[in-house]
Amino acid sequence: MTSTDQAEPVAARRRIAALETELALHRRATELLKEAVPPKARFAAAAAVTAEGLPAQVAYRVVDVSKAGSTPGGPGRRRHARCATPG
């Protein structure tokens, strides 16, 4: 293996290590924000980044809010209405 062939895997391992560190930081920051920020504000943040073009499913999962039932007449509200209806 030449030095050029060896440089690519070394650079890739360094990049992977940097990305893993960044991911760990994001996870910890998310945990701290969940403790400090109420769910409605987190929902607004997820909606804002979704409006910027980021994937909604990922945005809502990352800020730990559920899109279902968050909008008037959404599936979660209908489900809760059925449960509350005597019958």
Backbone as JSON Lines, residues from 0, in Angstrom:
{"i":0,"aa":"M","n":[0.85,-1.18,0.0],"ca":[0.0,0.0,0.0],"c":[0.9,1.24,0.0]}
{"i":1,"aa":"T","n":[0.59,2.17,-0.89],"ca":[1.4,3.39,-0.96],"c":[0.95,4.37,0.1]}
{"i":2,"aa":"S","n":[1.76,5.39,0.28],"ca":[1.4,6.4,1.3],"c":[0.12,7.13,0.93]}
{"i":3,"aa":"T","n":[-0.14,7.28,-0.37],"ca":[-1.39,7.91,-0.81],"c":[-2.58,7.01,-0.47]}
{"i":4,"aa":"D","n":[-2.42,5.7,-0.67],"ca":[-3.48,4.76,-0.34],"c":[-3.76,4.73,1.15]}
{"i":5,"aa":"Q","n":[-2.73,4.93,1.95],"ca":[-2.89,4.92,3.41],"c":[-3.49,6.22,3.91]}
{"i":6,"aa":"A","n":[-3.26,7.31,3.21],"ca":[-3.74,8.62,3.65],"c":[-5.27,8.69,3.63]}
{"i":7,"aa":"E","n":[-5.89,8.06,2.63],"ca":[-7.35,8.12,2.54],"c":[-8.04,7.49,3.75]}
{"i":8,"aa":"P","n":[-7.7,6.25,4.13],"ca":[-8.36,5.67,5.32],"c":[-8.06,6.45,6.6]}
{"i":9,"aa":"V","n":[-6.86,7.01,6.72],"ca":[-6.52,7.8,7.9],"c":[-7.39,9.04,7.96]}
{"i":10,"aa":"A","n":[-7.55,9.72,6.83],"ca":[-8.39,10.92,6.77],"c":[-9.85,10.55,7.06]}
{"i":11,"aa":"A","n":[-10.3,9.41,6.53],"ca":[-11.68,8.98,6.77],"c":[-11.9,8.68,8.25]}
{"i":12,"aa":"R","n":[-10.95,8.0,8.89],"ca":[-11.09,7.72,10.33],"c":[-11.13,9.0,11.15]}
{"i":13,"aa":"R","n":[-10.31,9.97,10.77],"ca":[-10.32,11.27,11.49],"c":[-11.67,11.96,11.31]}
{"i":14,"aa":"R","n":[-12.2,11.93,10.1],"ca":[-13.49,12.57,9.83],"c":[-14.6,11.87,10.6]}
{"i":15,"aa":"I","n":[-14.56,10.55,10.63],"ca":[-15.57,9.78,11.39],"c":[-15.48,10.12,12.87]}
{"i":16,"aa":"A","n":[-14.27,10.21,13.41],"ca":[-14.1,10.57,14.82],"c":[-14.66,11.96,15.1]}
{"i":17,"aa":"A","n":[-14.4,12.89,14.2],"ca":[-14.91,14.25,14.38],"c":[-16.44,14.26,14.33]}
{"i":18,"aa":"L","n":[-17.02,13.52,13.41],"ca":[-18.49,13.45,13.31],"c":[-19.11,12.78,14.53]}
{"i":19,"aa":"E","n":[-18.46,11.74,15.05],"ca":[-18.97,11.08,16.25],"c":[-18.93,12.02,17.44]}
{"i":20,"aa":"T","n":[-17.88,12.82,17.55],"ca":[-17.79,13.8,18.63],"c":[-18.9,14.84,18.49]}
{"i":21,"aa":"E","n":[-19.11,15.32,17.27],"ca":[-20.16,16.31,17.02],"c":[-21.54,15.74,17.34]}
{"i":22,"aa":"L","n":[-21.77,14.49,16.98],"ca":[-23.05,13.85,17.28],"c":[-23.26,13.72,18.78]}
{"i":23,"aa":"A","n":[-22.22,13.35,19.51],"ca":[-22.33,13.25,20.97],"c":[-22.66,14.6,21.58]}
{"i":24,"aa":"L","n":[-22.05,15.66,21.05],"ca":[-22.35,17.01,21.54],"c":[-23.8,17.38,21.27]}
{"i":25,"aa":"H","n":[-24.28,17.08,20.07],"ca":[-25.68,17.38,19.73],"c":[-26.65,16.61,20.62]}
{"i":26,"aa":"R","n":[-26.33,15.35,20.88],"ca":[-27.21,14.56,21.75],"c":[-27.27,15.14,23.15]}
{"i":27,"aa":"R","n":[-26.13,15.53,23.69],"ca":[-26.11,16.1,25.04],"c":[-26.84,17.44,25.07]}
{"i":28,"aa":"A","n":[-26.62,18.27,24.06],"ca":[-27.3,19.56,24.0],"c":[-28.82,19.36,23.92]}
{"i":29,"aa":"T","n":[-29.24,18.35,23.17],"ca":[-30.67,18.05,23.06],"c":[-31.23,17.64,24.41]}
{"i":30,"aa":"E","n":[-30.5,16.83,25.16],"ca":[-30.95,16.42,26.5],"c":[-31.12,17.65,27.39]}
{"i":31,"aa":"L","n":[-30.15,18.54,27.36],"ca":[-30.22,19.74,28.2],"c":[-31.38,20.64,27.79]}
{"i":32,"aa":"L","n":[-31.6,20.78,26.5],"ca":[-32.7,21.61,26.03],"c":[-34.06,21.03,26.41]}
{"i":33,"aa":"K","n":[-34.17,19.7,26.38],"ca":[-35.44,19.06,26.76],"c":[-35.78,19.4,28.21]}
{"i":34,"aa":"E","n":[-34.76,19.5,29.05],"ca":[-35.0,19.83,30.46],"c":[-35.39,21.29,30.64]}
{"i":35,"aa":"A","n":[-34.86,22.18,29.79],"ca":[-35.04,23.61,29.99],"c":[-36.14,24.24,29.14]}
{"i":36,"aa":"V","n":[-36.5,23.6,28.04],"ca":[-37.44,24.21,27.1],"c":[-38.75,23.41,27.11]}
{"i":37,"aa":"P","n":[-39.89,24.09,27.3],"ca":[-41.18,23.39,27.32],"c":[-41.51,22.8,25.94]}
{"i":38,"aa":"P","n":[-42.33,21.73,25.92],"ca":[-42.64,21.06,24.66],"c":[-43.21,21.96,23.56]}
{"i":39,"aa":"K","n":[-44.05,22.92,23.92],"ca":[-44.62,23.79,22.89],"c":[-43.54,24.61,22.19]}
{"i":40,"aa":"A","n":[-42.55,25.06,22.94],"ca":[-41.46,25.82,22.33],"c":[-40.6,24.9,21.47]}
{"i":41,"aa":"R","n":[-40.41,23.67,21.9],"ca":[-39.63,22.72,21.08],"c":[-40.38,22.42,19.79]}
{"i":42,"aa":"F","n":[-41.71,22.32,19.87],"ca":[-42.51,22.1,18.67],"c":[-42.33,23.25,17.7]}
{"i":43,"aa":"A","n":[-42.34,24.47,18.22],"ca":[-42.14,25.66,17.37],"c":[-40.76,25.62,16.7]}
{"i":44,"aa":"A","n":[-39.76,25.19,17.44],"ca":[-38.41,25.1,16.88],"c":[-38.37,24.06,15.76]}
{"i":45,"aa":"A","n":[-39.01,22.92,15.97],"ca":[-39.05,21.88,14.93],"c":[-39.78,22.39,13.69]}
{"i":46,"aa":"A","n":[-40.87,23.1,13.9],"ca":[-41.63,23.65,12.78],"c":[-40.78,24.66,12.01]}
{"i":47,"aa":"A","n":[-39.99,25.46,12.72],"ca":[-39.15,26.47,12.08],"c":[-38.08,25.82,11.2]}
{"i":48,"aa":"V","n":[-37.4,24.81,11.71],"ca":[-36.36,24.18,10.89],"c":[-36.97,23.39,9.74]}
{"i":49,"aa":"T","n":[-38.18,22.87,9.93],"ca":[-38.86,22.19,8.83],"c":[-39.21,23.19,7.73]}
{"i":50,"aa":"A","n":[-39.63,24.39,8.12],"ca":[-39.95,25.43,7.15],"c":[-38.7,25.85,6.36]}
{"i":51,"aa":"E","n":[-37.52,25.64,6.94],"ca":[-36.27,25.97,6.26],"c":[-35.84,24.86,5.3]}
{"i":52,"aa":"G","n":[-36.62,23.77,5.25],"ca":[-36.34,22.72,4.3],"c":[-35.72,21.46,4.88]}
{"i":53,"aa":"L","n":[-35.52,21.39,6.17],"ca":[-34.98,20.18,6.77],"c":[-36.09,19.15,6.95]}
{"i":54,"aa":"P","n":[-35.76,17.86,6.96],"ca":[-36.79,16.82,7.06],"c":[-37.59,16.92,8.37]}
{"i":55,"aa":"A","n":[-38.9,16.95,8.24],"ca":[-39.78,17.11,9.4],"c":[-39.64,15.95,10.37]}
{"i":56,"aa":"Q","n":[-39.59,14.74,9.85],"ca":[-39.52,13.56,10.73],"c":[-38.29,13.63,11.63]}
{"i":57,"aa":"V","n":[-37.18,14.03,11.07],"ca":[-35.94,14.14,11.85],"c":[-36.03,15.31,12.85]}
{"i":58,"aa":"A","n":[-36.55,16.44,12.4],"ca":[-36.64,17.62,13.27],"c":[-37.49,17.33,14.5]}
{"i":59,"aa":"Y","n":[-38.65,16.72,14.31],"ca":[-39.53,16.44,15.44],"c":[-38.94,15.39,16.37]}
{"i":60,"aa":"R","n":[-38.24,14.4,15.8],"ca":[-37.61,13.37,16.62],"c":[-36.47,13.97,17.45]}
{"i":61,"aa":"V","n":[-35.67,14.83,16.83],"ca":[-34.52,15.41,17.52],"c":[-34.95,16.26,18.71]}
{"i":62,"aa":"V","n":[-36.0,17.06,18.55],"ca":[-36.44,17.91,19.66],"c":[-37.43,17.21,20.57]}
{"i":63,"aa":"D","n":[-37.71,15.94,20.27],"ca":[-38.53,15.08,21.11],"c":[-39.95,15.6,21.3]}
{"i":64,"aa":"V","n":[-40.59,15.91,20.18],"ca":[-42.01,16.23,20.19],"c":[-42.67,15.4,19.1]}
{"i":65,"aa":"S","n":[-43.96,15.18,19.24],"ca":[-44.69,14.4,18.26],"c":[-45.5,15.32,17.37]}
{"i":66,"aa":"K","n":[-45.38,15.15,16.08],"ca":[-46.18,15.95,15.17],"c":[-47.64,15.5,15.21]}
{"i":67,"aa":"A","n":[-47.88,14.23,15.44],"ca":[-49.25,13.72,15.51],"c":[-49.98,14.37,16.69]}
{"i":68,"aa":"G","n":[-51.12,14.93,16.41],"ca":[-51.92,15.52,17.47],"c":[-51.51,16.94,17.84]}
{"i":69,"aa":"S","n":[-50.52,17.47,17.14],"ca":[-50.06,18.8,17.5],"c":[-50.83,19.89,16.77]}
{"i":70,"aa":"T","n":[-51.53,19.53,15.72],"ca":[-52.31,20.51,14.98],"c":[-53.79,20.27,15.22]}
{"i":71,"aa":"P","n":[-54.6,21.31,15.18],"ca":[-56.04,21.12,15.41],"c":[-56.61,20.1,14.44]}
{"i":72,"aa":"G","n":[-57.3,19.13,14.97],"ca":[-57.9,18.1,14.14],"c":[-56.92,17.04,13.7]}
{"i":73,"aa":"G","n":[-55.69,17.08,14.22],"ca":[-54.69,16.09,13.85],"c":[-55.08,14.72,14.36]}
{"i":74,"aa":"P","n":[-54.39,13.69,13.91],"ca":[-54.76,12.32,14.28],"c":[-54.75,12.08,15.78]}
{"i":75,"aa":"G","n":[-53.83,12.67,16.5],"ca":[-53.78,12.48,17.95],"c":[-55.0,13.05,18.65]}
{"i":76,"aa":"R","n":[-55.45,14.2,18.21],"ca":[-56.64,14.82,18.82],"c":[-57.89,14.01,18.54]}
{"i":77,"aa":"R","n":[-58.0,13.47,17.33],"ca":[-59.17,12.64,17.02],"c":[-59.15,11.38,17.89]}
{"i":78,"aa":"R","n":[-57.96,10.8,18.06],"ca":[-57.85,9.59,18.87],"c":[-58.25,9.9,20.31]}
{"i":79,"aa":"H","n":[-57.77,11.03,20.86],"ca":[-58.11,11.39,22.23],"c":[-59.6,11.7,22.37]}
{"i":80,"aa":"A","n":[-60.19,12.29,21.34],"ca":[-61.62,12.59,21.38],"c":[-62.42,11.3,21.44]}
{"i":81,"aa":"R","n":[-62.0,10.29,20.68],"ca":[-62.71,9.0,20.7],"c":[-62.63,8.37,22.08]}
{"i":82,"aa":"C","n":[-61.46,8.48,22.71],"ca":[-61.28,7.88,24.02],"c":[-62.14,8.57,25.07]}
{"i":83,"aa":"A","n":[-62.37,9.87,24.91],"ca":[-63.12,10.63,25.89],"c":[-64.62,10.52,25.67]}
{"i":84,"aa":"T","n":[-65.02,10.05,24.5],"ca":[-66.45,9.95,24.2],"c":[-67.04,8.73,24.89]}
{"i":85,"aa":"P","n":[-68.1,8.94,25.69],"ca":[-68.72,7.78,26.36],"c":[-69.35,6.85,25.31]}
{"i":86,"aa":"G","n":[-69.27,5.6,25.58],"ca":[-69.92,4.73,24.63],"c":[-69.6,3.37,24.8]}
